[in-house]
Each structure stands twice: as structure tokens, then as C-alpha cells.
Amino acid sequence: MLEDTQYLILNLIWLVGNTAVELAVPIFRLACIRGNTDAKYSYAQLLQAGHGTEADPIEAAKMFTELAQKGHPYAQVISLQ
């Protein structure tokens, strides 16, 4: 499943270009702030890879850890690696 999400993000970049991903970053961030855990996971992935935003792997790791502690299944997989 983790690979599916990464594939979707990379496919989005390929299909519509990095500009669209840059436009999506603030939407993911806002949804994340409002408590949407799936948006937070996606936002953390973008932060980790630096897609559409400046890479911040430390902040991404904090977000993955927090999500894993709250029971997010994909974040738990990342936390185990």
C-alpha cells in the first residue's frame, strides 16, 4: 500500500507536472492542520521527498512518528523501517 501512495504522487507529478503538485501542497497542509490524517501522511511524503516544496525530512519524520503513534497504518510501516 505504501508503494501505491508513492506511485500515485509520482504519477501525479508526471501527468500534470510539478506545478500542480506545488499547488496541492498548501491544500494538503491545510487539511493536515484541520486534523485529516491521510492528508498529513501525504503532506509528510511530499516534505520527505521535496516534491512541490522544499524537502524537510526531519519534519516529515516527526509527522510519520506522530501518525504511527495514532495508529495510521502506512505511517506505522514507515516507522518500522
Residue frames as qw, qx, qy, qz and C-alpha x, y, z in Angstrom:
[[0.000, 0.883, 0.469, 0.000, 0.00, 0.00, 0.00],
 [0.325, -0.750, 0.106, 0.567, 2.84, 2.39, 0.79],
 [0.367, -0.091, 0.605, 0.701, 4.19, 1.88, -2.70],
 [0.186, 0.663, 0.674, 0.266, 0.73, 2.69, -4.08],
 [0.122, -0.932, -0.216, 0.263, 0.73, 6.14, -2.45],
 [0.349, -0.567, 0.397, 0.632, 4.26, 6.90, -3.62],
 [0.360, 0.219, 0.732, 0.536, 3.32, 5.70, -7.10],
 [0.113, 0.825, 0.550, 0.069, 0.26, 7.97, -7.14],
 [0.195, -0.878, 0.028, 0.437, 2.30, 11.03, -6.13],
 [0.349, -0.360, 0.586, 0.637, 4.98, 10.33, -8.72],
 [0.300, 0.437, 0.757, 0.381, 2.33, 9.60, -11.34],
 [0.027, 0.912, 0.367, -0.181, 0.62, 12.91, -10.49],
 [0.246, -0.721, 0.292, 0.579, 3.90, 14.76, -10.99],
 [0.346, -0.059, 0.740, 0.574, 4.46, 13.01, -14.31],
 [0.220, 0.605, 0.734, 0.216, 0.90, 13.59, -15.57],
 [0.005, 0.936, 0.336, 0.104, 0.29, 17.19, -14.55],
 [0.440, 0.595, -0.229, 0.632, 3.74, 18.46, -13.72],
 [0.459, -0.159, -0.551, 0.679, 5.38, 19.72, -10.60],
 [0.130, -0.243, 0.013, -0.961, 3.36, 22.96, -10.74],
 [0.662, -0.388, -0.401, -0.499, 0.16, 21.10, -9.89],
 [0.724, -0.265, -0.544, 0.330, 1.90, 19.37, -7.01],
 [0.259, 0.078, -0.284, 0.920, 3.14, 22.75, -5.78],
 [0.397, -0.323, -0.154, -0.845, -0.47, 23.95, -5.84],
 [0.765, -0.335, -0.508, -0.210, -1.62, 20.86, -3.93],
 [0.497, 0.071, -0.604, 0.618, 0.94, 21.24, -1.11],
 [0.148, -0.180, 0.345, -0.909, -0.92, 24.04, 0.73],
 [0.727, -0.202, -0.265, -0.601, -4.18, 22.11, 0.39],
 [0.778, -0.083, -0.600, 0.169, -2.60, 19.03, 2.00],
 [0.290, 0.140, -0.511, 0.797, -1.09, 21.26, 4.68],
 [0.406, -0.243, 0.093, -0.876, -4.41, 22.92, 5.48],
 [0.833, -0.184, -0.380, -0.356, -6.21, 19.58, 5.64],
 [0.653, 0.053, -0.615, 0.439, -3.40, 18.29, 7.84],
 [0.011, 0.203, -0.403, 0.892, -3.79, 21.25, 10.23],
 [0.617, -0.193, -0.041, -0.762, -7.53, 20.56, 10.35],
 [0.599, -0.285, 0.667, -0.339, -6.84, 17.01, 11.51],
 [0.899, 0.347, -0.086, -0.253, -7.05, 14.89, 8.36],
 [0.654, -0.496, 0.545, 0.172, -4.55, 12.10, 8.99],
 [0.781, 0.338, 0.432, 0.298, -4.44, 10.91, 5.38],
 [0.318, 0.918, 0.005, 0.236, -3.64, 14.46, 4.23],
 [0.389, -0.829, 0.402, 0.011, -0.95, 14.66, 6.90],
 [0.808, -0.127, 0.519, 0.247, 0.55, 11.42, 5.61],
 [0.641, 0.625, 0.295, 0.334, 0.56, 12.70, 2.03],
 [0.022, 0.978, -0.132, 0.160, 1.98, 16.05, 3.11],
 [0.608, -0.631, 0.465, 0.129, 4.74, 14.28, 5.05],
 [0.812, 0.178, 0.448, 0.329, 5.61, 12.24, 1.96],
 [0.428, 0.836, 0.123, 0.320, 5.89, 15.41, -0.12],
 [0.268, -0.917, 0.286, -0.074, 8.05, 17.02, 2.57],
 [0.788, -0.353, 0.461, 0.206, 10.28, 13.97, 2.78],
 [0.721, 0.293, 0.452, 0.436, 10.88, 13.85, -0.97],
 [0.151, -0.474, 0.123, 0.859, 10.81, 17.59, -1.62],
 [0.168, 0.390, 0.732, 0.534, 8.06, 17.32, -4.22],
 [0.094, -0.774, -0.456, -0.430, 6.27, 20.64, -4.63],
 [0.410, -0.900, 0.053, -0.140, 8.01, 22.09, -1.60],
 [0.173, 0.687, -0.657, 0.257, 11.44, 22.31, -0.04],
 [0.766, -0.083, -0.634, 0.066, 12.48, 18.95, 1.38],
 [0.302, -0.588, 0.469, -0.586, 12.29, 18.71, 5.17],
 [0.670, 0.001, -0.740, -0.052, 12.94, 15.08, 6.10],
 [0.150, 0.033, -0.721, 0.675, 13.18, 15.89, 9.82],
 [0.459, 0.063, 0.227, -0.857, 9.69, 17.41, 9.92],
 [0.720, 0.099, -0.506, -0.465, 8.40, 14.56, 7.76],
 [0.476, 0.058, -0.840, 0.254, 9.85, 12.01, 10.21],
 [0.134, 0.022, 0.576, -0.806, 8.15, 13.79, 13.13],
 [0.621, 0.108, -0.068, -0.773, 4.85, 13.67, 11.27],
 [0.683, 0.109, -0.691, -0.207, 5.23, 9.98, 10.39],
 [0.264, 0.043, -0.821, 0.504, 6.06, 9.17, 14.03],
 [0.335, 0.068, 0.385, -0.857, 3.04, 11.09, 15.30],
 [0.706, 0.135, -0.304, -0.625, 0.77, 9.40, 12.78],
 [0.568, 0.115, -0.814, 0.040, 2.18, 5.97, 13.63],
 [0.045, 0.002, -0.741, 0.670, 1.53, 6.58, 17.34],
 [0.507, 0.167, 0.216, -0.817, -2.07, 7.46, 16.46],
 [0.658, 0.136, 0.730, -0.125, -2.44, 4.18, 14.55],
 [0.561, 0.672, -0.193, -0.444, -2.08, 5.30, 10.93],
 [0.946, -0.001, 0.315, 0.081, -1.23, 2.01, 9.17],
 [0.703, 0.621, -0.043, 0.343, 1.03, 3.42, 6.43],
 [0.042, -0.849, 0.372, -0.373, 2.93, 5.61, 8.87],
 [0.795, -0.454, 0.388, -0.106, 3.46, 2.57, 11.09],
 [0.917, 0.284, 0.128, 0.251, 5.16, 0.82, 8.17],
 [0.391, 0.781, -0.201, 0.444, 7.49, 3.79, 7.64],
 [0.417, -0.768, 0.361, -0.325, 8.28, 3.96, 11.36],
 [0.936, -0.214, 0.278, 0.033, 9.41, 0.34, 11.28],
 [0.789, 0.525, -0.036, 0.317, 11.96, 0.98, 8.55]]
